[in-house]
């Protein structure tokens, strides 16, 4: 099963949370398993064989197996010279480059993997090609991205092996973007300030961040979402804008159940003085199948989300929560000593590394400005049950999505963590004790209310760091 996952949480009434379908992330799971749906490309070749005597190699392999990219980078940067396996060393460098936004280096090391280590990669060749095609696309090499997917799909066809539907859909999307001239960003060489609003009108309980954009010549209120791996638009708005829709089989939206997604390319999106050309969107039916949720969606009136695809090409963005401005600086900010502390998942979402004082470990938090709440996931709770002795669930959180409604039983705890150079104490943090907050693969959902407790949040994509001020 290959899917596009869409999930965005918005509290719409007491005890009810709406999965608004306002963000999308590519994620795979093994074709033989319906149980594990994750936000990363599940790299089937990660389970490397290492010798017990090669401790660095073993820890590198464990980091890959657990998809701990922050830990992988730390080991590689500090002890990479001691890695014994040339294949493992190259594979590590490839992953570090890909997940920490070094697409040119990722293409270089990916090429070495394909040239020298295809035997070691085994069935993982396809996944390396997929990640490399994504790196090529980020560099604007749309034909190269297309050719990588096309070559693989053509080889399967020649060998009379069944095609991988999402790989075929990805090839078709790259071809459409290439033929349109490729996704482009045009911005003036000066500081840009774009006003935004909170959906609720309140910084303390913001709901979502809303911007006014010009899309295909129409003024549209959009959700600006760091948790969205791609741009998403409702079918209703796509029809209103008279967009050409591509029905590339193999791409699905995963809410509570699976919904097919269409693809569209918008000729222009304007945010203030920033102009985007040939902008890719996934087009879906925003209805959830739940009457209350659908009524709330209609009342909210949001039909579009701009995700990380529109953020990363800007180099750096600053959320001025105190004054409700999105700032794109003329020059990038100086890199702090702790950088990097974020990485980009295979689904283009941002994952933040925090030091958690409770468990005394670094944890991964999904940085999601499209989430109306925050908290610790069931993954964190299950791994640290000893820290929650005596805690019982006292509330439930219901959320609706494509296909129905689900719920999680939650308790509350205090949290003490370090983010960059700041130490934070947060009271009454949700803990998912049964079910999950968003079905996250991470330890924490770092939602918008936790962000707006600060005056400013800086996201730098060149060196992959975040700073709260």
For each residue, the residues with C-beta under 8 A, 3 or more apart:
1: 29 31 34 37
2: 28 29 31 164 165 166 250 252
3: 27 28 29 37 166 252 253 254 258
4: 24 25 26 27 230 251 252 253 254 261 282
5: 24 25 26 27 37 39 253 254 347
6: 21 22 23 24 25 232 253 254 255 282 284 401 402
7: 19 21 23 254 255 401 438 439
8: 19 20 21 22 23 223 225 227 228 305 368 370 371
9: 17 18 19 20 370 371 372 373 399 437 438 447
10: 17 18 20 22 199 207 208 296 300 372
11: 16 17 18 207 372 373
12: 16 17 18 292 293 296
13: 16 292 296
14:
15: 395 396 397 398
16: 11 12 13 292 293 398 399 400
17: 9 10 11 12 372 373 397 398 399 400
18: 9 10 11 12 288 293 296 297 399 400
19: 7 8 9 255 256 288 293 399 400 401 402 438
20: 8 9 10 286 297 300 302 370
21: 6 7 8 232 253 255 284 286 288 401 402
22: 6 8 10 208 223 225 228 232 302 305 370
23: 6 7 8 225 227 228 229 230 232 305 307 368 370
24: 4 5 6 228 229 230 231 232 253 261 282 307
25: 4 5 6 39 228 229 230 345 347 348 349
26: 4 5 41 166 229 230 346 347 348
27: 3 4 5 37 38 39 40 41 42 254 346 347
28: 2 3 38 40 41 42 166
29: 1 2 3 33 34 35 36 37 38 42
30: 33 36 42 44
31: 1 2
32:
33: 29 30 36
34: 1 29
35: 29
36: 29 30 33 42
37: 1 3 5 27 29 254 439
38: 27 28 29 42 67 441
39: 5 25 27 229 345 346 347 349 366 440 441
40: 27 28 43 67 345 346 347 441
41: 26 27 28 127 130 131 346
42: 27 28 29 30 36 38
43: 40 46 64 124 127
44: 30 122 123 124 127
45: 48 120 121 122 123 124 127
46: 43 61 64 65 67 124
47: 61 65
48: 45 61 64 65 85 88 91
49: 61
50: 54 57 58 60 61 85 88
51: 54 57 58 84
52: 58
53:
54: 50 51 57 58 84 85
55: 58 59
56: 59 60 75 79 82 83 84
57: 50 51 54 60 61 83 84 85 88
58: 50 51 52 54 55 61 62
59: 55 56 62 63 75
60: 50 56 57 63 64 72 75 76 83 88 92
61: 46 47 48 49 50 57 58 64 65 88
62: 58 59 65 66 68
63: 59 60 66 68 69 71 72 75
64: 43 46 48 60 61 67 72 91 92 95
65: 46 47 48 61 62
66: 62 63 71
67: 38 40 46 64 441
68: 62 63 71 72 364
69: 63 72 73 95 96 99 100 343 351
70: 73 74 343 351 353 362 364
71: 63 66 68 74 75 362
72: 60 63 64 68 69 75 76 92 95 96
73: 69 70 76 77 96 99 100 340 343
74: 70 71 77 78
75: 56 59 60 63 71 72 78 79 80 92
76: 60 72 73 79 80 83 92 93 96
77: 73 74 80 96
78: 74 75
79: 56 75 76 82 83
80: 75 76 77 83 89 92 93
81:
82: 56 79
83: 56 57 60 76 79 80 88 89 92
84: 51 54 56 57 88
85: 48 50 54 57 88 89
86: 89 90
87: 90 91 113 116 117 120
88: 48 50 57 60 61 83 84 85 91 92
89: 80 83 85 86 92 93
90: 86 87 93 94 109 112 113 116 117
91: 48 64 87 88 94 95 113 117
92: 60 64 72 75 76 80 83 88 89 95 96
93: 76 80 89 90 96 97 105 109
94: 90 91 97 98 106 109 110 113 128 131
95: 64 69 72 91 92 98 99
96: 69 72 73 76 77 92 93 99 100 102
97: 93 94 100 102 103 105 106 108 109 135
98: 94 95 102 103 106 110 131 134 135
99: 69 73 95 96 343 344 345 346
100: 69 73 96 97 340 343 344 464
101: 138 312 343 344 461 462 464
102: 96 97 98 105 106
103: 97 98 106 107 134 135 136 138 139
104: 107 108 135 139
105: 93 97 102 108 109
106: 94 97 98 102 103 109 110 131 132 135
107: 103 104 110 111 132 135 136 139
108: 97 104 105 111 112
109: 90 93 94 97 105 106 112 113
110: 94 98 106 107 113 114 128 131 132 135
111: 107 108 114 115 132
112: 90 108 109 115 116 117
113: 87 90 91 94 109 110 116 117 118 121 128
114: 110 111 117 118 121 125 128 129
115: 111 112 118
116: 87 90 112 113
117: 87 90 91 112 113 114 120 121
118: 113 114 115 121 125
119: 122
120: 45 87 117
121: 45 113 114 117 118 124 125 128
122: 44 45 119 125
123: 44 45 126
124: 43 44 45 46 121 127 128
125: 114 118 121 122 128 129 152
126: 123 129 130 152 164 167
127: 41 43 44 45 124 130 131
128: 94 110 113 114 121 124 125 131 132
129: 114 125 126 132 133 148 149 151 152
130: 41 126 127 133 134 149 167 170
131: 41 94 98 106 110 127 128 134 135 346
132: 106 107 110 111 128 129 135 136 148
133: 129 130 136 137 144 145 146 148 149 170 174
134: 98 103 130 131 137 138 145 346
135: 97 98 103 104 106 107 110 131 132 138 139
136: 103 107 132 133 139 141 142 144 145 148
137: 133 134 140 141 142 145 174 177 183
138: 101 103 134 135 312
139: 103 104 107 135 136
140: 137 182 183 184
141: 136 137 144 145
142: 136 137 145 146 174 177 178 182 183
143: 146 147 178
144: 133 136 141 147 148
145: 133 134 136 137 141 142 148 149 174 178
146: 133 142 143 149 150 171 174 175 178
147: 143 144 150 151
148: 129 132 133 136 144 145 151 152
149: 129 130 133 145 146 152 153 167 168 170 171 174
150: 146 147 153 154 171 175
151: 129 147 148 154 155
152: 125 126 129 148 149 155 156 167
153: 149 150 156 157 163 164 167 168 171
154: 150 151 157 158
155: 151 152 158 159
156: 152 153 159 161 162 163 164
157: 153 154 160 161 163
158: 154 155
159: 155 156
160: 157
161: 156 157
162: 156
163: 153 156 157 167 168
164: 2 126 153 156 167 168 250
165: 2 168 169 249 250 251
166: 2 3 26 28 169 170 250 251
167: 126 130 149 152 153 163 164 170 171 250
168: 149 153 163 164 165 171 172 248 249 250
169: 165 166 172 173 248 249 250 251 263
170: 130 133 149 166 167 173 174
171: 146 149 150 153 167 168 174 175
172: 168 169 175 176 246 248 263
173: 169 170 176 177 246 248 251 263 280
174: 133 137 142 145 146 149 170 171 177 178
175: 146 150 171 172 178 179
176: 172 173 179 180 246 263 265
177: 137 142 173 174 180 182 183 265 278 280
178: 142 143 145 146 174 175 182
179: 175 176
180: 176 177 265 278
181: 184 277 278
182: 140 142 177 178 278
183: 137 140 142 177 276 277 278 279 280 309
184: 140 181 276 277 278
185: 274 275 276 277 310 313 314
186: 274 275 276 277
187: 192 273 274 275 314 328
188: 192 273
189: 330
190: 330
191: 327 328 329 330
192: 187 188 272 273 274 327 328
193: 272 325 326 327
194: 211 271 272 274 325 326 327 328
195: 211 212 324 325 326
196: 209 210 211 224 324 325 326
197: 201 209 210 324
198: 201 202 203 206 207 208 209 210 324 452
199: 10 206 207 208 209 210 300 302
200: 205 206 207
201: 197 198
202: 198 205 206
203: 198 206 321 322 452
204: 449 452
205: 200 202 449
206: 198 199 200 202 203 209 372 448 449 452
207: 10 11 198 199 200 372 448
208: 10 22 198 199 223 225 302 369 370 372 448
209: 196 197 198 199 206 223 224 225 319 369 370 448
210: 196 197 198 199 221 222 223 224 302
211: 194 195 196 221 222 224 271 306 326
212: 195 219 220 221 222
213: 219 220 221 222 269 270 271 304 306
214: 217 218 219 220 268 269 270
215: 218 220 222 241 266 268 269 270 304
216: 241 243 266 267 268 269
217: 214 268
218: 214 215 240 241
219: 212 213 214
220: 212 213 214 215 237 303 304
221: 210 211 212 213 301 302 304
222: 210 211 212 213 215 302 304 305 306
223: 8 22 208 209 210 228 302 304 305 306 370
224: 196 209 210 211 305 306 326 369
225: 8 22 23 208 209 228 305 306 307 368 369 370
226: 307 308 311 349 350 367 368 369 370 459
227: 8 23 307 349 350 366 367 368 369 370 371
228: 8 22 23 24 25 223 225 231 232 305 306 307 308 349 370
229: 23 24 25 26 39 307 308 309 345 347 348 349
230: 4 23 24 25 26 280 281 282 307 308 309 348
231: 24 228 279 280 281 282 304 305 306 307 309 310
232: 6 21 22 23 24 228 281 282 283 284 304 305 307
233: 237 238 264 281 282 283 284 303 304 305
234: 237 238 283 284 285 286 303 304
235: 238 239 262 283 284 285 286
236: 239 240 286 303
237: 220 233 234 240 241 303 304
238: 233 234 235 241 243 245 262 264 281 283
239: 235 236 242 243
240: 218 236 237
241: 215 216 218 237 238 266
242: 239
243: 216 238 239 264 265 266 281 283
244: 264 265
245: 238 262 263 264 283
246: 172 173 176 262 263 264
247: 260 262 263
248: 168 169 172 173 251 262 263
249: 165 168 169
250: 2 164 165 166 167 168 169
251: 4 165 166 169 173 248 260 261 263 282
252: 2 3 4 258 259 260 261
253: 3 4 5 6 21 24 258 259 260 261 282 284 402
254: 3 4 5 6 7 27 37 257 258 259 402
255: 6 7 19 21 258 259 288 401 402 403
256: 19 288 400 401 402 403 404 405 406
257: 254 401 402 403 404
258: 3 252 253 254 255 402 403
259: 252 253 254 255 284 285 402 403
260: 247 251 252 253
261: 4 24 251 252 253 282 283 284
262: 235 238 245 246 247 248 282 283 284
263: 169 172 173 176 245 246 247 248 251 280 281 282 283
264: 233 238 243 244 245 246 280 281 283
265: 176 177 180 243 244 278 279 280 281
266: 215 216 241 243 269 278 279 281
267: 216 277 278
268: 214 215 216 217 275 276 277 279
269: 213 214 215 216 266 275 276 279 306 310
270: 213 214 215 274 275 276
271: 194 211 213 274 276 306 310 326
272: 192 193 194
273: 187 188 192
274: 185 186 187 192 194 270 271 314 328
275: 185 186 187 268 269 270
276: 183 184 185 186 268 269 270 271 279 310
277: 181 183 184 185 186 267 268
278: 177 180 181 182 183 184 265 266 267
279: 183 231 265 266 268 269 276 309 310
280: 173 177 183 230 231 263 264 265 309
281: 230 231 232 233 238 243 263 264 265 266 304
282: 4 6 24 230 231 232 233 251 253 261 262 263
283: 232 233 234 235 238 243 245 261 262 263 264
284: 6 21 232 233 234 235 253 259 261 262 402
285: 234 235 259 402
286: 20 21 234 235 236 297 303
287: 294 297 402
288: 18 19 21 255 256 293 294 297 400 401 402 403 404
289: 294 400 402 403 404
290: 293 294 400 404 405
291: 294 295
292: 12 13 16 295 296 400
293: 12 16 18 19 288 290 296 297 400 405
294: 287 288 289 290 291 297 298
295: 291 292 298 299
296: 10 12 13 18 292 293 299 300
297: 18 20 286 287 288 293 294 300 302
298: 294 295 301
299: 295 296
300: 10 20 199 296 297
301: 221 298
302: 20 22 199 208 210 221 222 223 297 305
303: 220 233 234 236 237 286
304: 213 215 220 221 222 223 231 232 233 234 237 281
305: 8 22 23 222 223 224 225 228 231 232 233 302 370
306: 211 213 222 223 224 225 228 231 269 271 309 310 311
307: 23 24 225 226 227 228 229 230 231 232 310 311 348
308: 226 228 229 230 311 312 344 348 349 350
309: 183 229 230 231 279 280 306 312 348
310: 185 231 269 271 276 279 306 307 313 314
311: 226 306 307 308 314 317 459 461
312: 101 138 308 309 344 348 461
313: 185 310
314: 185 187 274 310 311 317 328 461
315: 328 332 460 461 462
316: 328 329 332 333 458 459 460 461 462
317: 311 314 326 327 328 458 459
318: 326 327 328 329 456 457 458 459
319: 209 326 327 369 451 456 457 458 459
320: 323 324 325 326 327 455 456
321: 203 324 451 452 454 455 456 457
322: 203 455 456
323: 320
324: 195 196 197 198 320 321
325: 193 194 195 196 320
326: 193 194 195 196 211 224 271 317 318 319 320
327: 191 192 193 194 317 318 319 320
328: 187 191 192 194 274 314 315 316 317 318
329: 191 316 318 332 333
330: 189 190 191
331:
332: 315 316 329 460 462
333: 316 329 458 460 467
334:
335: 339 460 463 465
336: 339 420 421 465 467
337: 421
338: 341 420 421 465
339: 335 336 460 463 464 465
340: 73 100 343 463 464 465
341: 338 352 353 419 420 464 465 466
342: 350 351 352 353 367 459 464 465 466
343: 69 70 73 99 100 101 340 350 351 353 464
344: 99 100 101 308 312 348 349 350 351 464
345: 25 39 40 99 229 348 349 350 351
346: 26 27 39 40 41 99 131 134
347: 5 25 26 27 39 40 229
348: 25 26 229 230 307 308 309 312 344 345
349: 25 39 226 227 228 229 308 344 345 366 367 368
350: 226 227 308 342 343 344 345 366 367 459 466
351: 69 70 342 343 344 345 364 365 366 367 442
352: 341 342 364 365 366 367 419 446 466
353: 70 341 342 343 362 363 364 365
354: 362 363 364 365 417 418 419 444 446
355: 361 362 363 417 418
356: 359 360 361 362 363 415 416 417 443
357: 360 416 417 418
358: 384 387 413 415 416
359: 356 363 380 383 384 387
360: 356 357
361: 355 356
362: 70 71 353 354 355 356
363: 353 354 355 356 359 380 417 442 443 444
364: 68 70 351 352 353 354 442 443 444
365: 351 352 353 354 442 443 444 445 446
366: 39 227 349 350 351 352 371 438 440 442 444 445 446
367: 226 227 342 349 350 351 352 446 466
368: 8 23 225 226 227 349 371 438 445 446 447 448
369: 208 209 224 225 226 227 319 447 448 451
370: 8 9 20 22 23 208 209 223 225 226 227 228 305 448
371: 8 9 227 366 368 374 438 445 446 447 448
372: 9 10 11 17 206 207 208 447 448 449
373: 9 11 17 397 430 437 445 447 449
374: 371 429 430 444 445 446 447 448 449 450
375: 410 429 430 431 432 437 444 445 447
376: 380 381 413 415 429 430 431 432 443 444 445
377: 380 381 432 436 437 438 440 442 443 444 445
378: 381 382 408 432 433 434 435 436 437
379: 382 383 436 440 441 442 443
380: 359 363 376 377 383 384 431 443 444
381: 376 377 378 384 385 388 431 432 433
382: 378 379 385
383: 359 379 380
384: 358 359 380 381 387 388
385: 381 382 388 389
386: 389
387: 358 359 384
388: 381 384 385 391 411 413 431 433
389: 385 386
390:
391: 388 411 413 431 433
392: 411 433
393: 396 409 410 411 433 434
394: 410 411 412
395: 15 409 410 411 412
396: 15 393 407 408 409 410
397: 15 17 373 407 408 410 430 437
398: 15 16 17 405 406 407
399: 9 16 17 18 19 405 406 407 408 438
400: 16 17 18 19 256 288 289 290 292 293 404 405 406
401: 6 7 19 21 255 256 257 288 404 405 406
402: 6 19 21 253 254 255 256 257 258 259 284 285 287 288 289
403: 255 256 257 258 259 288 289
404: 256 257 288 289 290 400 401
405: 256 290 293 398 399 400 401
406: 256 398 399 400 401 435
407: 396 397 398 399 435
408: 378 396 397 399 432 433 434 435 436 437
409: 393 395 396 432 433 434 435
410: 375 393 394 395 396 397 430 431 432 433 437
411: 388 391 392 393 394 395 430 431 433
412: 394 395 428 429 430 431
413: 358 376 388 391 428 429 431
414: 425 426 427 428 429
415: 356 358 376 424 425 426 429
416: 356 357 358 423 424 425 426
417: 354 355 356 357 363 423 424 426
418: 354 355 357 422 423 424
419: 341 352 354 422 424 466 468
420: 336 338 341 465 466 467 468
421: 336 337 338 467
422: 418 419 467 468
423: 416 417 418
424: 415 416 417 418 419 453 468
425: 414 415 416
426: 414 415 416 417 429 450 453
427: 414
428: 412 413 414
429: 374 375 376 412 413 414 415 426
430: 373 374 375 376 397 410 411 412 437
431: 375 376 380 381 388 391 410 411 412 413
432: 375 376 377 378 381 408 409 410 435 436 437
433: 378 381 388 391 392 393 408 409 410 411
434: 378 393 408 409
435: 378 406 407 408 409 432
436: 377 378 379 408 432 439 440
437: 9 373 375 377 378 397 408 410 430 432 440 445
438: 7 9 19 366 368 371 377 399 445
439: 7 37 436
440: 39 366 377 379 436 437 445
441: 38 39 40 67 379
442: 351 363 364 365 366 377 379 445
443: 356 363 364 365 376 377 379 380
444: 354 363 364 365 366 374 375 376 377 380
445: 365 366 368 371 373 374 375 376 377 437 438 440 442
446: 352 354 365 366 367 368 371 374 450 451
447: 9 368 369 371 372 373 374 375 450 451
448: 206 207 208 209 368 369 370 371 372 374 451 452
449: 204 205 206 372 373 374 452 453
450: 374 426 446 447 453
451: 319 321 369 446 447 448 454 457 468
452: 198 203 204 206 321 448 449
453: 424 426 449 450
454: 321 451 457 468 469
455: 320 321 322 469
456: 318 319 320 321 322 468 469
457: 318 319 321 451 454 466 467 468 469
458: 316 317 318 319 333 466 467 468 469
459: 226 311 316 317 318 319 342 350 466
460: 315 316 332 333 335 339 463 464 465 466 467
461: 101 311 312 314 315 316 464
462: 101 315 316 332
463: 335 339 340 460
464: 100 101 339 340 341 342 343 344 460 461
465: 335 336 338 339 340 341 342 420 460
466: 341 342 350 352 367 419 420 457 458 459 460
467: 333 336 420 421 422 457 458 460
468: 419 420 422 424 451 454 456 457 458
469: 454 455 456 457 458
